[in-house]
C-alpha cells in the first residue's frame, strides 16, 4: 500500500493524497483510476494536467483526514 500525491496543474491548481495498492501501475493508469473514481474537480481537463509523486511524511501529515482510499 502506498500514499501518492496527485498534483493538478490547472488554474487554480490543487493536490490530492490517495492511498491504495498501486503495485505495477503506471502514472497514467493511476490518473485514469482517479478519473474513474471522480476525484478531480474537472475530470476531463484536470486528468490531462495531473502528475503523480510518492507522498512523504509531511504530505501525509498535511492531508491527514483528507486521504482518499483507492
Secondary structure, DSSP 8 states (H G I E B T S, - for coil): -EEEEEEE-SSS-EEEEEEE--TT--HHHHHHHHHHTT-SSSHHHHHHTEEEEE--HHHHHHTTT--EE-
